[in-house]
Amino acid sequence: MRIVLILVIAIHGIIHLFGFLKAFGLSDFSGISRPISKPFGLLWLSVFLLLAFTAILLSKQSSYWRIVGISGVIVSQILVTIYWSDAKFGTLLNIIILVSILLAYSTFRFQSTVRAETIGVFMNSRSSGKKILTSPMISNLPPIVQKWLNYTNVIGKEMVHHVYLEQDLQMLMRPGQKEWSKAKAKQYFTVEPPAFIWSVDLKMNPWLKVVGRDKFENGQGEMTIKMLSFLSMARVKDNVNVNQATLQRYLAETVWFPSAVLSPYIKWKPINDTTAEATMSYNGTQGSGEFHFDKTGYFKKFVAMRYKEANDTIPKEWTVTAIKTEERSGIKIPVELQADWKLADSTWTWLKLKISNIEYNPKATPMTDNEKKTTPSPI
């Protein structure tokens, strides 16, 4: 999409260059029948320069292309209006460029909001320093949970207080959907207090992009989904069902940073030799789920009765199953998982997830370190 837009901007700029050449008698541009004075010829040249610079900045993915581009569109449309009978087709190109700029700005604003929220979460978090997890510290946990923590190799390592990870996703937005939609997501966790920010960039098709942000903070859950980064499709907050569901999600995702299960907000109860129930309570919100392992402590799945929608009256069975486990930064974690909802007459596998990158206890807020290296995608 960016390449197509660059070509549109470049072609539009070249057309304006011919207007300049005609004004100074350097070319007999038949596209405009009216004579062009030299002062107006300089305006035509200025649009060419602005659009050429816009195309260059866009090719380099610089965020400044929006500012330069909108300046070029404004001057271009003034000239199009003056020479309307000959140049009215330029309005269509200006609309295409302007809409692209607005979409890019909406994406920038959305990402800026997520960035500010993430920095806020990290600033509010607390770290106990480089505290090492030892075997006596887990002695009160159910035996199978102790086996799991030993299996993951977290014993003897620094306890995790911050996490940054990146995910490659495949999603089905509704039961019965045939084609999987691909997405990329970034997620940031803190352990004390328990919180996360998750942002996703989902391409429904080559022309339609959906962005979303889930948040768990202060025991409250919040979800935002936007089409093309600015058309709000859903926003849910201040809802007890969402609060509990988001807390249960946090609980399930501690499998990526296992030392977090020693949190004082999590209480454990053994169910059998390979299953234990964890109940998490924080700031007035409570939720639970069952962790299932094999006899060696290998994590198999997390099962919870969880609200699927904000207005549901009855929770549904939600299962997160480990497909593949690998060692990352010396810790064995599930790097491929799938999530299922048990519906009335079927099981709906709606998410397949792969961890592409994970960082434990980064020295600085990952958003400030990693996001500043790239500029937001224009489309």
N, C-alpha and C positions, 0 to 999 in steps of 0.2 A: 504493500500500500504506500509506503514512504517513497519508493522509487517512482510509482505512478504520479504521486503528488509533485515530486521534484520535476518530472517531465512537464507536467501541466504548468507549473510556475515558470520553468525555463522557456517554454513555447510562448506563454503570455508575455514574458519579458522581451523576447525577440521581436514580437509583433510591435511592441512599443518602440523598439530600436529603429524599425523602419519608418515610424512616424518622425523621429528625429532626423533621419537621413533625408526624408522628403522635405522637411522644413529648410534644410541647408543645401538643397539641390544636389545631394550626393546620391539620390536614388529616386526613381519615379515610381513611388509606391501607389499602385492602383487601388489598394484596399480602402483608401480614403480619397474621395473625389474632391473634397474641399481643400483649398490651400491651407497650409499650416505656417503660421508666423514663426519667426525664430525664437521669440520668448516661449511660445507654446511648444516649439521643438525641444527646448531645453527641459520642459516639463515631461515630455515623452521620454527624453533621455534619462531623467531622474527616476522615472518608473522602471525603466530597463535596469538601471543600476540597483535600485532597491530590490527588485524581484530576483536579479542575478545573485545578489548578496544573500537573499532569503534562501534560494536554492542551495547555495554553498553551505550556509549555516545548518540547514536541514539535513544535508548529506553528512555533516559532521555530528548530527544529533545535538546541536547546541540549542538550549532553551531560548536563546535570544532570537531565533528565527521568527517567533510569533510577533515580537515587537516590530521588527523590520518589515515582516510580511504585511501586517495590518496597515502600516504606513504606505506601503506600495499599493495596496488595494484601494485605500482612500483616494490617493492622487489619481490612480488609474480610473476609478469610477467617475471622478470629476471630468476627466478628459473624455470618457465614454459618453457622458451626458452632453458635453459640449458638441461632440461630433456624433450624436446619436444615430443619425440616419445611416452612417457608414460603420460605426463601431459598436452598435448595440449588442452584438454577439459577445463582446468582451464582458458584459454584465454576468453572463453565465459562468465564465471562468473566474470572475471576481467572487461570485457566490460560492463556488467550489472551494476556492482558497480560504475565504472567510469562514465557512463552516468548518473546514479542517483546523483552522486556527482556534476556533471556539472549542472544538472537541479536544484539541491538545491542551488548551488552558484548563478545561474541566478536569482532564486527567491529572494535570499538574496540581490543581487545587485539591483533588481527592488524595493524591499521594502526599501532599504537604500536610493535610489533616492527619493522615495516618502517621506520618513522621513525627508530628507534634505530640500525638497521643502516646506513641511509643517512647519518646524521650521522657514524657511525663511519668510513664509507668516505671521506667528505669531509674529516674531521679527519686521516686518515692520508695524504691526497693532498698532493702537492707542486706548487708553481707556480714557474716560472722568471721570473715577473713579466710585464710587457707586452712579450713578445718578438715582434718582427715577422718574418713569414715572407718571405724574399727569394728571388729566382731562383737565386742561387748555392747556396743551401741544398738545392735539389732537383736539382742538376745530375748527381748520381750515380744518379738513379732512371731506370728504363726510359723511353724517349722518350714512349710513350703515357701513362704515369703523369704525366709532366711536363705533357703536353697537358691531361690531366684536371684537374690542380691549377690550371693557368692558366684553363681553362674555368670552374671553380667560383668564380673571383675571390678565392681565398684569398691569392694573392701580394700582398704589401703590407699585409696585415691582421694583427692580433694573433693569435698562435697560440692554439688552444683548449686549455684544461686542465680545464675543467669543463663539463658539458652537462646541461641539464634539458629534457625534452620530454614532450609528451602525445600520445597516439595514440587514434584511433577505429578499432576492429577489427571485422572479420567473420571468424568462425572455424567450421570444420567439425571436430568433435572426432574423427571417424572416417571412413575411406573409405566412400563410399556414402551418407553422411548427406545428406539433401535440403535441410533448412532451415538457413540460416546463423544462427549465434548472434552477437548483437552484444555488444561489450565495449568498455570504456575502460581505458586503461593509462597509467601514468606510468613514466618511466625516468630514471635518473641515471647519468652516466658520469664517470669520472676518467681522465686520460691517463697520469699518473705518480703512482702505479703504475696500470696498466690495470685497471679495475674497472667493474662496473655493478650496479645494483639495478633490477629491473623488477617492478612490481606490476600485477595485472590484476583487474578486476571484471567478471565474465561472468555475464549473465543467461541461463540455459538456457531459462527460461520465466518468466511473471509471478510465479511462486511460488517458484522455485528459483534461488538465486544461488551461484555458485562464485567463490572468490577464489584467486589464486595469486601466487607470488613466485619469480622466478628471480634468481640471484645469481652473479656472477663476481668473486672476490676472492682475492688471493694465489695466483693460478693454479688455483684450485679452483672447480668449479661446484656449484651446489646448487639444487634445485627443490622447492617445496612447493605442494600444491594442496589446498584445503579446501572442502567443501560447507557452505554456510550459515555460513561463517567458523570453524567449530569441528570439524566432522567431517572428519578427515584422509583424503583420497583417495589421496594419493601424497606421499612425501617421499624424495628421493634425494640423497645426498651421499657424499663419499669414494669416488667411482667414476671410474675412469680414462676411461671412455667419455664420461661426463657432463662431466668436466673438459675434454676435448678439444672436445666439441661446443659447450660454452659459450664456450670461447676462440674457436672459429671463428665463432660468432655475433657476438662482440665485433668480430672482424676484419671481418665483412661490414658491420656497422653503423657502421664508421668513415666510410662514405659520407656520414653526416650531419654529421661534423666532420672534413673531409678532411686538415687539417694533422696529424692524429694518425698518419697513415701514415708520417711521418718518425721515428716512435718507434724507438729502438735495438733494441726487441724484434721489429721487423718487418724481414724481409729480402725483397728483390724480385728476380725473375728474369723477363726478357722471354721470351714464348713466340712471338709474332708481332707484326705491326704494330699490332694492336688488342687484344691480350691480354697480361696479365702475371700471374705467380703470386706471391702473397705468402705467406710462411711466418712465423708468429709463434711465438716461444718465450718462455715466462715461468714462472719458478719450477717447472721440471720438467715443464711441460705444453707440448706443441707441436701445432700444427695449421696447415693451409694451405688456400688456395682461389684460384680464378682470377677476376680482375676483367676483365670484357669491356666494351669501349668501341666507339664508332664512330670514324672517322678524325679527327673534330674534338676528341675527348676527352670526349664525352658518355657518361656511365656507362649501360650497358645492363643488365648482370646480374652476379651473383656466383655461382659454381658451386663446390661442394666435395663431397668424399666424406665424409659425416658420419654419426655414429651416431644413429639415430632413437630407439632405446630404450637404457636403461642396460645391458640384458643382451644386446644384439645382438652377434653375432660378426663380422658383415661390415657395413661402412658402406654407406649408400645415397647416391645422388646427390641433393643438396639445392641448389635454385636459388632465388635471390632476384632478381626481375626488377623493374626500374624501369618504372612505368606513366606517371608524370607527374613532371616536374621544374619546380621554381619557385625563385625567389630569396627567401631568408629571411635577414634581417639582413645583406644584401649578399652572401650566399653561395648559390650554386646547388646545391641538393640534391634528391634524389628525395623527393617528399612523398607519393606514392602508390606502393605496391609490392605484390607478391604473392609468396608463398612456396610452393614445390612440392616434393614428394617423388616421386622416380621409383621406383615399385613394380615388382614382377615383370611385371605385365601392364597397367599403366596409370600415368598421372601424376596424383597427388593434389594438387590445389590446396587447401590447408587454411587459408590465411591471406590476407586482404586488409587492407591497413594504410594509414591516412592520418595524416599528421602534422598535428595541429591547433594545436600550439604548440611552439616551440623557443627556448631561451635559451642563449646562449653566455657563458661566464665570468661567471655571476651573482655579485654582490658578496657574497652570503651563501648559505649552504646553502639551496637551493630548498625543501627540506622544511620548514625553520623559517620561511621567508618565506611560502610559499604554503599550507601545510597548516594553519597556525594561523588563517587567515582563515575557515575552514569547520570545522564539526564533522562527525564521521562520520555517514553515513546510518544511520538506525535499523534499516532492514530491507534 
